[in-house]
Amino acid sequence: MSAEGAEPGPGSGSGPGPGPLCPEHGQALSWFCGSERRPVCAACAGLGGRCRGHRIRRAEERAEELRSMASAARELVIQRLSLVRSLCESEEQRLLEQVHGEEERAHQSILTQRVHWAEALQKLDTIRTGLVGMLTHLDDLQLIQKEQEIFERTEEAEGILDPQESEMLNFNEKCTRSPLLTQLWATAVLGSLSEDIRIDERTVSPFLQLSDDRKTLTFSTKKSKACADGPERFDHWPNALAATSFQNGLHAWMVNVQNSCAYKVGVASGHLPRKGSGSDCRLGHNAFSWVFSRYDQEFRFSHNGQHEPLGLLRGPAQLGVVLDLQVQELLFYEPASGTVLCAHHVSFPGPLFPVFAVADQTISIVR
């Protein structure tokens, strides 16, 4: 028997006070079996017991070890909380400074506009006075002779109505965006709101194989003849839609992409065409799909034929997707590093389906 500490004897274990008893021997559970990872009595731990030859130690020693581990974990959590609090305070200060700068800029612009319109009112009043004087004191012949002057004054009055630097009055919304807070928000959402997404087998391309749990897609160079064609199925591009669609609210899911060097993950409208090899069925090349894609070492966000390169140094092992239909935002996130890879704001048409494509190896929905 491998024992840590004193070897239990037949009478051992009677010392501790009342507590749970061994259902087999009726003795106190005063020892811990490291092999079975559970408390046992002295009889179980003895030479003739069921745990003979296992790693045995006193229960109080194991409890003390766990207390130390819990204490260390508590200290780590406190340190992390302190770090996050410090980062949030720094980020809050940075955002407040940017917002204050925007307020100062807008205030100066308002003062500039006030001066401009005061001058404009004075000019318009002068022109009005001149035109009233012409209409009041000139006879018909004199008025005809003043035609050019009347035209010039009218043209001048029209020009005065043009605003000056009106675009400066637009508040810069980007100054309120915080990468740190976005990362913390995405981490919390993925950790607590991840959906149980499964793929609709009716949509799966014949170039893809779907696992029994409907969460893994595997690419095949040969077109499967076992797939019955239907209106929902993609017949050319290696695409697949989830069985669940979202009309409103906040949703999140995670995809394991570490085994593939060619994939697309994102969302698509239910109006996405399924048939043919045209761009209208190709994810990211039409108005019906928004996707994060990888081809070898090239990463990008694609929608409606517009491709935004993403400067990633390495491919993510897992890809988190957060869809917030309340604020109309789609966000792609790497859980391992806490990095927001891409965020896209647009007025999405509903409903939206999680969408997947793979042209190398496999990708799997984690949760």
Stockholm file with secondary structure:
# STOCKHOLM 1.0

chainA/1-367         MSAEGAEPGPGSGSGPGPGPLCPEHGQALSWFCGSERRPVCAACAGLGGRCRGHRIRRAEERAEELRSMASAARELVIQRLSLVRSLCESEEQRLLEQVHGEEERAHQSILTQRVHWAEALQKLDTIRTGLVGMLTHLDDLQLIQKEQEIFERTEEAEGILDPQESEMLNFNEKCTRSPLLTQLWATAVLGSLSEDIRIDERTVSPFLQLSDDRKTLTFSTKKSKACADGPERFDHWPNALAATSFQNGLHAWMVNVQNSCAYKVGVASGHLPRKGSGSDCRLGHNAFSWVFSRYDQEFRFSHNGQHEPLGLLRGPAQLGVVLDLQVQELLFYEPASGTVLCAHHVSFPGPLFPVFAVADQTISIVR
#=GR chainA/1-367 SS CEEESSCCCTTTTCSSCSCCBCTTTCCBCCEEETTTTEEECHHHHSTTSTTTTSEEEEHHHHHHHHHHHHHHHHHHHHHHHHHHHHHHHHHHHHHHHHHHHHHHHHHHHHHHHHHHHHHHHHHHHHHHHHHHHHHHHCCHHHHHHTHHHHHHHHHHHHHHTSCSSGGGGSCCGGGGCCHHHHHHHHHHHHHHCBCCCCBCTTTCCTTEEECTTSCEEEECSSCCSSSCCCTTSCSSSCEEEBSCCBSSSEEEEEEECTTCSEEEEEEEETTCCCSSSSGGGSTTSSTTEEEEEEETTEEEEEETTEEEECCCSSCCSEEEEEEETTTTEEEEEETTTTEEEEEEECCCCSCEEEEEEESSSEEEECC
#=GC SS_cons         CEEESSCCCTTTTCSSCSCCBCTTTCCBCCEEETTTTEEECHHHHSTTSTTTTSEEEEHHHHHHHHHHHHHHHHHHHHHHHHHHHHHHHHHHHHHHHHHHHHHHHHHHHHHHHHHHHHHHHHHHHHHHHHHHHHHHHCCHHHHHHTHHHHHHHHHHHHHHTSCSSGGGGSCCGGGGCCHHHHHHHHHHHHHHCBCCCCBCTTTCCTTEEECTTSCEEEECSSCCSSSCCCTTSCSSSCEEEBSCCBSSSEEEEEEECTTCSEEEEEEEETTCCCSSSSGGGSTTSSTTEEEEEEETTEEEEEETTEEEECCCSSCCSEEEEEEETTTTEEEEEETTTTEEEEEEECCCCSCEEEEEEESSSEEEECC
//
